[in-house]
Amino acid sequence: METSFSEGLIRTPFLTPYPTALPDGPALNESNPVTGTRTKNSDVFYTTCLNLLEWSFTREEGMILYYNPYSRAVVTKWMLDECAADYETHFIDLEKQEQKSAEFLKINPSGKLPALVDEETKLFENAAICLYLADKFPEAKLAPRATSSERGRYLSLMVYSTSQLEPAMGDALMDMETPPQRGWTDFETAQGVIESELGDGPYLFGERFTAADVMVGSMLLWKKLWTGPSKRTRIAAYVDRLEGRPAAMKIGG
Ligand SMILES: N[C@@H](CCC(=O)N[C@@H](CS)C(=O)NCC(=O)O)C(=O)O
């Protein structure tokens, strides 16, 4: 179900943690202009109970993805769908700069998409969200367990995708040089790292698809959309494989 941005904010539990007294409701001892009687304790109690009842019916339990189909929020959506998670999307109009509104900045102080709200938990940055979801849904088996010997490589690839691969790809797309002082590598090197981590695949962890494939793969999927299939055959085949997944990332969807 999709609801509007403002509706979502009003219904987001952490912004309205409990019902406040009715703004137009009666104050204690105030004279009622219609009946002329004074407001009693029981009147205030009754109004508060009604508020509580209304709040308990309108309150959302599921996760809320702040979303625009033409943004990096499609990465989080892919991950949520791989987890078979129950969630709602709230559309954020980037042209209207809704991502910079005071209400949205309370969710994501960087003023960007995506953002995910799970009850009291607020998350931003795709990598953080994917790490969170993989751990929240262990039954989806999208992350090696914390005690597994593969956990270190998994965490490294999750961070590599966003701290090295993504900015390197940005530089390449904008025809910019990548001096090493910037803290990330050039795109050719980054693709070489991914190819060697992929090995014979089919995924980064062999037969097992993980959140690392969502993070690394989403970058390579964007690249294919912008500039066509990779000349590196191993990467091109990997991207085709990812695109073939039923939940695969869809831009504009
Ligand atoms: N590293 C961030 C990137 C977030 C990002 O740049 N989002 C863009 C949309 S693709 C955005 O919200 N831009 C609007 C703006 O900066 O005002 C992530 O992966 O979550």
The ligand as an SDF file (V2000), in Angstrom:
LIG
                    3D

 20 19  0  0  0  0  0  0  0  0999 V2000
   25.0950    6.7350   -0.4000 N   0  0  0  0  0  0  0  0  0  0  0  0
   23.6800    7.0220   -0.3630 C   0  0  0  0  0  0  0  0  0  0  0  0
   23.3060    7.8330   -1.5910 C   0  0  0  0  0  0  0  0  0  0  0  0
   21.9540    8.4870   -1.4290 C   0  0  0  0  0  0  0  0  0  0  0  0
   21.6530    9.4460   -2.5900 C   0  0  0  0  0  0  0  0  0  0  0  0
   22.5540   10.0780   -3.1490 O   0  0  0  0  0  0  0  0  0  0  0  0
   20.3650    9.5840   -2.9150 N   0  0  0  0  0  0  0  0  0  0  0  0
   19.9340   10.5010   -3.9640 C   0  0  0  0  0  0  0  0  0  0  0  0
   18.9280    9.8360   -4.8700 C   0  0  0  0  0  0  0  0  0  0  0  0
   19.6610    8.6430   -5.9210 S   0  0  0  0  0  0  0  0  0  0  0  0
   19.1940   11.6760   -3.3440 C   0  0  0  0  0  0  0  0  0  0  0  0
   18.3870   11.5000   -2.4600 O   0  0  0  0  0  0  0  0  0  0  0  0
   19.4210   12.8630   -3.8790 N   0  0  0  0  0  0  0  0  0  0  0  0
   18.6640   14.0330   -3.5420 C   0  0  0  0  0  0  0  0  0  0  0  0
   19.4990   15.1110   -2.8920 C   0  0  0  0  0  0  0  0  0  0  0  0
   20.6840   14.9150   -2.6710 O   0  0  0  0  0  0  0  0  0  0  0  0
   18.8960   16.1250   -2.5950 O   0  0  0  0  0  0  0  0  0  0  0  0
   22.8860    5.7000   -0.2800 C   0  0  0  0  0  0  0  0  0  0  0  0
   23.2990    4.7200   -0.8860 O   0  0  0  0  0  0  0  0  0  0  0  0
   21.8790    5.6400    0.4230 O   0  0  0  0  0  0  0  0  0  0  0  0
  1  2  1  0
  2  3  1  0
  2 18  1  0
  3  4  1  0
  4  5  1  0
  5  6  2  0
  5  7  1  0
  7  8  1  0
  8  9  1  0
  8 11  1  0
  9 10  1  0
 11 12  2  0
 11 13  1  0
 13 14  1  0
 14 15  1  0
 15 16  2  0
 15 17  1  0
 18 19  2  0
 18 20  1  0
M  END
$$$$
